[in-house]
Amino acid sequence: MRWAVVAVAMSVAVPGVAAERPSFAGTWKVDVERSTPTAGGGRYFEQDAALADLRLVITQTADEVVIDRHVGERVGRSVLKLDGTETTAEGPRGGKFTARSRWDGDRLVTEGTQNRQGPNGEVSVAMTEVRELDPDGKTLTVTTTMKAPRATTKRKLVFVKVE
């Protein structure tokens, strides 16, 4: 009986003690065959050389994850605050993109909204992005769901660690 009490006590989380979080740090290259982009599966990358060259360079501290997205000659940067602080940046199609990131177990979840001008006025697009590592730490999966006024799209990009 005494062992059962000890086992239960050891399994209870201690407040204030954070579990070790996965590190996304490194250089990652998109795996075309295992990814399912919005516009039609892995073959989409074969038609778009720029996306086939998509590479992420990620640095991570206890406070933030910085993601540099390299596509050809272009580099875009995202800074994700790990304490839930709201961040604001220029959206990929113009307008303001506001987001918050949080841990959900071993997954890093970013939820945000982009507001931009469309042909019929301002458009608001909600985005949820989930990042998770395979247990070996060599495969990163990023699942993105975008909810726009006329459609919801989902894509999964799989990256392999190269450095």
C-alpha positions in Angstrom: 0.0 0.0 0.0 2.8 2.4 0.9 4.3 1.9 -2.7 1.0 2.8 -4.3 0.9 6.1 -2.3 4.5 6.9 -3.4 3.7 6.1 -7.1 0.7 8.4 -7.0 2.6 11.2 -5.3 5.4 10.9 -7.9 3.0 11.2 -10.8 1.3 14.4 -9.6 2.7 17.6 -11.3 4.5 20.0 -8.9 3.2 23.5 -9.4 5.9 25.9 -10.6 8.1 23.1 -12.0 7.9 23.2 -15.8 8.3 20.0 -17.8 11.2 20.0 -20.2 9.9 21.3 -23.5 11.1 20.1 -26.9 13.7 22.2 -28.7 12.8 23.1 -32.3 16.3 24.7 -32.8 18.2 23.8 -35.9 18.0 23.9 -39.7 15.0 22.1 -41.3 14.2 21.3 -44.9 10.8 20.5 -46.2 10.0 16.9 -47.0 8.0 17.1 -50.2 6.7 13.6 -50.2 5.3 13.6 -46.6 3.8 17.2 -46.8 0.3 18.0 -47.8 0.1 21.7 -48.7 -3.3 23.3 -49.3 -2.9 23.4 -53.1 -2.8 19.7 -53.8 -0.3 17.4 -52.1 3.4 16.6 -52.5 3.4 17.1 -56.3 2.5 20.7 -55.8 6.1 21.3 -54.6 7.5 19.8 -57.8 5.6 22.5 -59.7 6.8 25.3 -57.4 10.6 25.2 -57.0 10.5 28.0 -54.5 8.4 25.9 -52.0 10.5 22.8 -52.7 13.5 24.9 -51.4 11.6 25.9 -48.2 14.1 25.8 -45.3 13.6 26.9 -41.7 16.3 28.1 -39.4 15.0 28.0 -35.8 16.6 29.4 -32.7 15.0 28.8 -29.3 15.4 30.1 -25.8 13.3 29.6 -22.7 11.4 32.8 -23.6 10.9 32.6 -27.4 11.3 30.7 -30.7 12.6 32.6 -33.7 11.8 31.1 -37.1 13.6 32.3 -40.2 11.8 31.0 -43.3 14.1 30.8 -46.4 12.4 30.5 -49.8 14.8 31.2 -52.6 16.3 34.6 -51.9 13.5 35.7 -49.5 13.7 35.4 -45.8 10.7 35.9 -43.5 11.0 36.0 -39.7 8.5 35.0 -37.0 9.1 35.6 -33.3 7.0 33.4 -31.0 6.9 34.5 -27.3 6.5 31.4 -25.1 4.8 33.1 -22.2 1.6 33.9 -24.2 2.6 37.5 -24.9 0.9 38.9 -28.0 3.2 39.6 -30.9 2.4 41.7 -34.0 4.1 41.5 -37.4 3.5 42.3 -41.0 1.4 39.6 -42.6 2.6 37.6 -45.6 0.0 39.4 -47.8 0.2 42.7 -46.1 -1.8 43.9 -43.2 -1.2 43.2 -39.5 -0.8 39.7 -38.1 -1.3 39.3 -34.3 -0.7 36.1 -32.5 -0.1 34.3 -29.2 1.8 31.1 -28.6 1.4 28.5 -25.8 2.5 25.0 -25.0 0.0 22.2 -25.2 2.0 19.3 -23.8 5.0 18.9 -26.2 3.2 20.8 -29.0 3.7 24.5 -29.6 0.4 26.1 -30.6 0.2 29.6 -32.2 -3.2 31.2 -32.7 -3.6 34.5 -34.4 -5.5 36.7 -36.8 -4.4 38.6 -39.9 -6.4 41.6 -41.0 -5.8 43.0 -44.5 -7.5 44.8 -47.2 -9.3 42.8 -49.9 -11.1 43.9 -53.0 -14.3 44.2 -51.0 -12.9 45.8 -47.8 -11.0 44.4 -44.8 -10.7 40.7 -44.5 -9.9 38.8 -41.3 -8.3 35.4 -41.4 -7.9 33.3 -38.2 -4.9 31.0 -38.1 -3.8 28.1 -35.8 -0.4 26.6 -36.3 0.7 23.5 -34.3 4.4 22.5 -34.2 5.5 19.1 -32.9 8.6 17.0 -33.0 8.7 13.2 -33.6 10.3 11.4 -30.6 13.6 11.1 -32.4 13.8 14.9 -32.7 14.7 14.7 -36.4 11.2 15.4 -37.9 9.2 18.5 -37.3 5.5 18.7 -38.4 3.7 22.0 -38.7 0.0 21.8 -39.2 -1.8 25.0 -40.2 -5.5 25.7 -40.2 -6.7 29.0 -41.8 -10.3 30.2 -41.5 -11.2 32.9 -43.9 -14.7 34.3 -44.6 -15.3 31.9 -47.5 -13.2 28.9 -46.7 -11.2 26.9 -44.2 -8.0 25.4 -45.4 -5.6 23.0 -43.7 -2.0 22.0 -44.6 0.7 19.8 -43.1 4.3 20.5 -43.7 6.9 18.0 -42.6 10.5 19.0 -42.2 13.6 16.9 -41.7 16.5 18.2 -39.6 19.6 18.9 -41.6 21.7 20.6 -38.9 
